[in-house]
């Protein structure tokens, strides 16, 4: 009989620029918080899934980063599984850890995501993102993105991709321009996502940026690549987030007061879509997650989604079923995704304001949602939140993300 994994504790550093701290320090802080929150000690852990995407490039640490972190904390003997899956690394670690609980293999496990992206050599940081596509096909990918951008915006900025900005911002800009042309979505509507997330991030003491922005400030900021300005693009960051997962049996023994259950967690890779195929990887994961949890999109009370740029959040409203296809711009304009709206999205501030240390992002989403469901989110608390979704994507192959994970939590 399949068990239900329960989140017993969560922890997270503030995301930001931590040039003076190493991976051990950041991950250790988040893990210690999560263990204290769960009321458990290191000897209680039976396995750990440790997610990191960029250490091999930024710090030179390869192969055993998870063991390095845990041994520094005096944690050994247990299986340690290192997870690398682009921006979906942490959500992948959570998916695998929760599934091992559900399969009955363990009663107490750790899932942690940790990352350092800031480096004195900015090209090293950009190379992490460039390496999240098929590098053997890099020239063709750039040509395809430029062609797509030029087709919908003749004055599109085509130079400097991967050198003065992340290649992914061009990928997202191309998708944004296509959405604008196809559905009439406006640049102002995309900017409204940044305004919303900046307000919500201003209420989050662990967010990288805590200034609330106006629409004019977003639109008049430095252009990265049209239609995206700087506040419409997620920043790089350093940080860590962790969760301790337990079996239902262990949760009963611990007498957890407000247990948060993992109702579903679905992980999938993209594929080569057939012509006119409407369901892509995010829709595929969401459909399976809703079915496994036995709920519909309208049942959700809040969500954290992968807003690597403002336009991506608009498209995710549609892919996740929060609104019909083409209505994402209107969804944000009507205030539906804001605190107090029909379905608050990215109450943490999202990647845009909370920050995006890529190996930590997926679990940071789950930290926010756990605290929402337990009524611990402070000034950004969603009233009576009982069902929540996290969506996290990573990498890029063909015309879509290389990996996607959708998890649903309930209390």
Secondary structure, 3 states (H helix, E strand, C coil): CCCCCEEEEEEECCCECCCCCCHHHHHHHHHHHHHHHHCCCHHHCCEEEEECCCHHHHCCCCCCHHHHHHHHCCCCCCEEEEECCHHHHHHHHHHHHHHHHHCCCCCEEEEEEEECCCCCCHHHHHHHHHCCCCHHHHHHHHHHHHHHHHHHCCCCCCCCECCCECHHHHHHHHHHHHHHHHHCCCHHHHHHHHHHHHHHHCCCCCCCCCCCCCHHHHHCCCEEECCEEHHHECCCCEEEEEEEEECHHHHHHHCCCCCEEEEEEEEEECCCCCCCCCCCHHHHHHHHHHHHHCCCHHHCCEEECCCCEHHHHHHHHHHCCCCCCCCHHHHHHCCCCCCCCCCEECCCCHHHHHCCCCCCHHHHHHHHHHHHHCCCCHHHCCCCCCEEEEEEEECCECCECCEEEEEEEEC
